[in-house]
Amino acid sequence: MLLESRIEKTIAALRAQAEVPLAIELWNGRRYELGDEPHVTFRVNDAQALKRISRPDFASLGEAYVEGDLELEGPIDEALRAVESLAKAWGRTAGRRMPHLGAHNRKSDSEAIRYHYDVSNDFYRLFLDERMVYSCAYFKTGAEDIHAAQEQKLDHICRKLRLAPGDRFLDVGCGWGALVMHAAQKYGVHATGVTLSENQHAYANAQIGAAGLQDRCQVLLRDYRDIAGEYDKIASVGMFEHVGLKNLPAYFGIIHKLLADGGIVMNHGITSVDIESREVGLGAGEFIGKYVFPDGELPHLSLVLREVAGAGLEAMDVETLRLHYARTLAHWSRRLEANLEAAHAHAGKKRVRIWRLYLAGCAHAFARNWISIHQVLAVKSSNPGRNPLPWTREYMYR
């Protein structure tokens, strides 16, 4: 009776804070509705799990779901909206700080990358596009499917960099190789990609071989700190989030060293919208740091630009793709939701739960401007009077 009384008080307190289209169903079959016509049901498996619901945010409820203390019934995006409503009603308007976890040495970075990316190529294929591009797509109208939008993104990067036949092109953190292959096929460059993921390395080189591009395209299994050579154009897409804030000066310094005089570099990465604390909405950052991106750290755009300049590179153009990433993630989330049975077979139940929350949660976060993403285009030139870029941006859109 004492436990039931506490449960009744917890549910009454939640209901008093907000009308949410959510039902909570307990392990004993009791059901409580926090609003009219609930779209989502949280099934609580024991009294311990109920404690998480009594002080809700994305971190506590996300952990309960991933660890199997809580089951979700209903659309995943509706569940996330319900969590946001509960968290705000309970007074959790501020986010939790994105944890600063990383040692960011070669060993720890390699382990973090393999944890996230070496799940299963077949798993990622379930929700990514046909080229296996795992970064923000580029929408010209918003009506494109994910395949067209990712091809547009690859072209957008290549045009920004002014890739031309014979250019020595480097892709730092190349994923499954889509950009280096596209650049070699469509723009005639000699392309090199680097990754720390063994799965990505094997897949990319197999694709390169199958396409007959091995004479001008390669992917290396290598840390960015160990890259050698000189390159006319460099891209880094969705990689510097793994570098660590303390390593940003060294990271951009390495890019400066690798880039030929008169060269162009584009850094594409997720950024914090909080200039001081790097808080990410309502516990979302804490969940991502624990379950999705170990050691991930997001700099504010102002810090990115400072470190770009500190490395001797001149920032020439900044483009925000926040809404593009919200749309990209929504596509990925829907594709994963449509393939859950196959996803469980490739990645296991716990991993699929993590990725369900991660994809839908990040779509939610980008749409609400809790986090953002920027492409920063910069040049290296020893002659201040000369610049490798045209006078206007028109060339990017031809």
N, C-alpha and C positions, 0 to 999 in steps of 0.2 A: 504493500500500500504506500509506503514511503517513497519508493522509486516511482510509482505511478503518479504520485502527487508532484514530485519534482518534474516529471515529464510534462504533466499538464501545465505547470507553471512556465516551463521553457517554451512550449508551443504557444501558450497565451501571450507570452512576452514577444515572441516573434510576430504573431498575428497583430498585436497592438502597434507594432512599429510600422508595418506597411501591408497593404493589400497586394499580394504577389500571386500570380496564377500558378501556384505550386502546391502540391500535396506532399505530406510527409507520412510515410507508412512505416510502422514499427515492426520489429521482429515478431511481436505477438498478434499481428493482424490489425491493430488499431490504426485508423487513418484520420489524418487531420488536414483540412484544407485551409490554406492561408489566403485564398482569394477565390473568386467565382470562376467556375469552369477552368480548373488547372490544366495547363498544357504539359506539365512535367511532374513526375513523381520521384521523390528521393526515398529509396527504401533503406532504412537504417537497420543494420544487422545486429547491433548490440548497444547496451547503454553507454559504453565508452565512446562509440562513434557519435552518439547523440550530443556529446559535449562539444564536438567540432561544429555541429550545426548551431549550437546555442551562441557561438561567437563567430559568425560566418565571414569568410573571405575566400579568395581564390586559392590561397595557400592551404588553409585548413581543410576546405571541402575537396580540393583537388587531391590532397594527400589521402583523405578518407576514401575517395573513389579509386585511386590507383592501388591502394593497399587492400582493397576488397571489403572495407568496412561499410561502404555505401554503394548502392546500385542506382543507376539512373534509368528512368524510363521516359522516353520522349525525345524530341529533337535536341541535339547537343547544343545548338546555338540558343535555343529557348532556355535550356538549363543554365547557360552562362549568364543570360540576361536576368534570370531569377536570382542567381548568386549576387550579381551586381546590385540588384534592388535590395536584397537582404543586407548586404554589407553596408550600403549607404544608409539604409534605415537604422542600422545599429550604430551609426556614427563613425564608420571606418571610411572617412572621406579621403584620408591620406593613404598613399601607398606605403608598402614596406620597401626598404632600401634593397636594391639589387645587391646580393651578397658579394663581397670582395673575397674570393676564395683562392685565386690562382697563384701558384708559384711561377707558372709560365716559363718553365725551362723546356728543353727538348723532350724530355721523358713525359712530363705532365701534359704538355700540349698534344703529344702523340696519343696518349691514353684518352684524353678528352675527345679528340677528333674521332678516334676509332669507336668510342662509346656511342657517339651520335650517328656516325655515317656508316660504320661497318655492321649494320643491323642485318640487312639482306637487300641485295639489288632488286629482287622480286617484290619485296615489300614496298620499296620506294616507287617501283614501276606502277603500282596500283593507283597512286594518286598524282604522280608527276606527269608531265607531258611526254610525248613520244621521244623527245631528245634527252629526257632525264635532266632538265634544268631545274636546279633546286635554289632558286633565288627569284626576286621580284620580277614579274613579267611587266610588259609595257603595252598599255591599252590606248589605242588611238580613238576608239569610239566607246569602249566599255562593253560592247556587244560581242566582241571576239571570243572564241573558245580559247582554252588554255594553250593549245598547240600554236595557234596563230599569234597569240599575245607573246609567247616566249620567242618565237622566231623574230617578231618585231623588236623584242628586247635585244637579241643578239645583234641585229642590224643597227639598232640605235647606238649600242656601244661601239661597234666597228666604225660607224660614221663619225661619231664624236672623236674617236682616235685618229681619224683620217687614214685608216689602214690602206696601204697601197701595195701592189705586187713587189715582192722582194723584201718588204719590211721584216725585220726580226721582231717578232711579237711574243711577249711573255704574259701568261695568265697565272697569277699567284692565287693558289687555292682554286684549282680548275674544276673541281667536282668530277662529274662523269664525262668531261671532255667536250661538251657541246660547243662552247665558245671557240676553242682552238680549232675544232673541225670546221665550224662555220667560217671562221676567218681564213683558214687555208683554202677551203673550197670556193668561197664566194669572193674573196679579196686577194688571193694569191700570195699570202704571206708565208713566211717560215715560222711556224707556231710551236711554242713550248709551253706546256702546262706543268704545274707541280701540285701535288697533294700529299697529305699524310695518311690518307685512307687506302688500305690495301685493296679493298673491294673496288673503289673508284679507279685506282691505278690499273688493275687488271681489266676492268670493263672498258675503260677509255682506250687502252692500247689495242684491245680486241676490235673495237669499233673502228679505230683508225686503220688497222690492217684490213678489215673487211671492205672499207671504202677506198683502199688503195692510196692512202695519203701518207704512208710511213716515210716517204722521201722528204716531206716538208711539214710533218706534224708529229710531235711526240709528247708523252706525258711521263713525268719522272716522279718517283716516290721520294720526296725530299722536303726537308724543313726549309721554310723561307729564308732562314738565316744561313743556309748552306748553298744558296743559288749562286752560280758563277756566270760570267759572261757579260755582254753588253747588248742592249735591246733598244730598238728605235721607238717602240710603243709598248706600254705595260698596262694591263688591267688587273684589278683585284676586286673580285665580286663576292660579297658575302663572306669575307675571310677575316677582316681586321677585328671583328667582334671577338675572335678567339685570341687576339694578340695580348690583351691586357693593357690597361691604361699606362702603367709604368713603362711598358715597352714600346709605346707609340713613337717616341723620338727615334729609337733604334730601327723600328719598322720603316718609317718614312726615310730614314737615313740610308737604309739598304736599298730602297726603291731609287733614291737619288743616285746612289753608286752604280746601280745596274742600268740606269737610263742614260742613253747616249745624249751628248749635247745637241740641243734642238729637238729632243724627244718629247713625247706626250704621255701622260699617265692619267688613268681614271680610277678613282677609288669609290667603290659602290658598297655602302654598308649601313646597317641599322644604327640609329643614334638615339640617345636619350633626349627627352624634351625638358627634363629638369636640369638646370644649369649647375646646381650645387650637389644635390643629394642622390641623383640618379634613381629616384623612386619610380617604380613601375606599378601601375594601378592596382590597388586593393589586394595586394599579396601575389599578383601575377608574376612579378619578378622573382620572388622567393621560390615559387613553384618551378619556374624555368631553370633557375640556378641549381635546384636540387635534382630535378628529374630529366631535364632536356639538354641544357648546355652547361655542363660542369665547367667552371672557371670562366664563363662568358662575362664580358664587361662591356658596357655601352658608353662611349664618350658622347658628350654634347657636341653639336656641330662646331661651336666656337672653339672647342679644344682641338677638333680635327684640323680646322683651318690654321690654328696656331702652330700645330706640329708640322703641318705641310710647309708653312713658311719657315719654320725653324730648321727644316731639313734642306733649305735652299731651293725649294720648288715654288713656283708662282701660281697660285690658284686663279684660274681664268673663268670658271663657270661652275655654278652650283645649281643642281636641280633636285627638287623634292619629289619623291615618288610614293608618299605615304598612302594615298588613296589607291594607287596601283597595287601596292602590296596588300592592302585590305581585300581588294578584289581577287588577287592571286591566291591568297590564303583561303578565301571563301570557296574558290574552285577546288583547291586541294582538299579542303575539309569535306565537301560534298562527294568528291570522288572516293575518299577513304570510307565515308559512311556507306557508300554503295557497295563496298567490297570488304566488309568487316570479316566475313567468314574466311576469305582467302588471307586477309591480313593476320588473323590469329594463327593460321597455319604457317606463315612465314616468319612471324615475329613474336608470337606468344601473347597471352592475354594481357599481362601487365604492360608490356611495351605498347600494345595497341591502345590501351586506356590512356597512357601518357600522351601518345600522339593525337588521339581524339581531342583531348583537352588542349594540347599545344596548338594544333592547327586552328581549331575553332576559336580558342582563346586569343591567339595572336591576330586573327581577323577582327575580332572584337576590339582588341587593344589598338590596332592601327586605325580602325574606323573612328575611334574616340580620341585619337591623338594622345594616347598614353605613351606611345613610342613613335618614332619616325624613321625615315630612311633617306639618304642623300647620295647623289652622285657628284663627286667633286673632280673636276677636270683641271689638271695642272700641267705646267711645262717646265722644262729645264733649259736654260739658255745662258751662255756666258756673255752674250751680246745683248744688253738691254734694249737696243734699238731694233732688234729683230725678234720675231715671234713666229712659231710654226703654225699658229692658228689664223684663220681669216678674220677680217674686221668684224663680221657679224655672225650670228648663229645660223644664218640661212643654210649653210652647208650641211648642218645636221639633219635637215628635213627634206633634202632633195631626193 
